[in-house]
C-alpha cells in the first residue's frame, strides 16, 4: 500500500472533499476498455473527468493509485441492509409483515424503516459495496423496495430511488396465498392485478362506494396501479423453470415490466427470457437443491444466461454477508462467466436493471462518485478495498468488526489473566 493511500485511509472523515483526483490506477470504467494509468477526477460528489491525461486542479486532493485497480462501487441487488440486525430476533427485522392472514402488502414501503446507524452498513461498505436494493420479503406480494447508498446520517440521505420495484414471490415461498397450489397463487395474482387495473380506471366510483368489492385494500390497490400501468417493475422471485414460464405468461397478460429474482432454473428458459428482455438477479453460490423447486441448480447459471443474451446481475441475497458480493462474481468467473462480465454484473448491470444507470454503475462524467480503489483483482478473496468513495466522500474503513479486531490484536503482555 502506498503511503499516500494509507494516509487518506487514516485521515478520512465524513466531510466531502471539494475535489479529489485518483491517479495512476488501472481504471475499469464499465463504459469501455480499461484505462491503464488513468485518473478519476471527482468534484462535489460527482465524477467530472476520467482518462489518461486529465488536468488536475492545484487544490485537488491527490490519491496515488499506481499499481491498484479502480472500479465503480459494487451494487448489491437483493438485501435487507438497514432493515435487519439479528436475523433470529424478530424485533430487529423490519423488512416484512408477518400476519399470515394478509398475503398482500403492496403498500409496504421498506425505506420507511431504514436505520442509517445499522452496524451492518459499515461492515458492508468497507468491502466496496456502495449501493444496494433493499427489498421486502414474505407474502405473495411483499411490498415496495428502494435503491440506497450505504452512507448518510438520516434515512432520506441514503435513499437513491424509491420505490424502485414492487416485490413478489411465486412458488413454494408463497404457497399459503394459493391454498398450497401454484394454480391458486396465479389465481390470486390475476385477481389482484385485475382489481388494480379496474381501480385505476374507477377511483371516483370507488370513493362513492359504486364499485364491486375488491380483493385487497385501497392502499394496496393504489400501490399496484403503477405496476399494472407499466410504470413500476414487478420484481418477482421464482425458481422452477415451469414457474418462470408461468410468470412470463402473467407478465404478457397484464403488460408488466418484469425483473426475475432467484431464477435457479432460469438457464432452462434462457432463450425466452432473452427474447422478452427480462433481466435476472441471481445468486451464483447455489448448486444444491435446497427445495424441490431448485432441483436444476447449477453454478454456471449466470454464464449460460449471458451466453443467451440475458442481462444478469449477481447478488448474495444476504444481509450480514452482503460484503461477499465480489465472491459471488469470482465464482461466476470460475464457472464460465467472462471476468469483465462478472464485474459488470455487480456494477453496471444492476444499475441499469433498477433504473439508475444514468447516475450509477460506471465511471463517467456526470455520474455519482461511488468509486473503489482495490489492492488487486477485486474478484480475488485476498484483495482489499483500500479506498471507498460514496457520493464523493472518503468513507472511513472502520466497522464494529475492525474495532474489535484492533482492540484485541495487541494485548498488554503484563496484564494479569482473570481468575474468578
Secondary structure, 3 states (H helix, E strand, C coil): CCHHHHHHHHHCCCCCCCEEEEEEEEEECCCCCCEEEEEEEEECCEEEEEECCCCCCCCCEEEECCCCEEEECEEEEEECCCCECCCCCHHHECCCCCCCCCCECCCCEHHHHCCCCCHHHHHHHCCCEEEEEECCCCCCEEEEEEEEECCCCCHHHHEEEEEEEEEEECCHHHHHHHCCCHHHHHHHHHHHHHHHHHHHHCHHHHHCCCCCCCCCCHHHHHHHHHHHCCCCCEEEEECCHHHHHHHHHHHHHHCCCEEEEECCCHHHHHHHHHHHCCEEEECCCCCCCCCHHHCCCCCCHHHHHHHCCCCEEECCCCCCCHHHHHHHHHHHHHCCCCHHHHHHCCCHHHHHHCCCCCCCCCCCCCCECCEEEECCCCCCCCCCEEEEEECCEECCCCCHHHHHHHHHHCCCCCCCCCCC
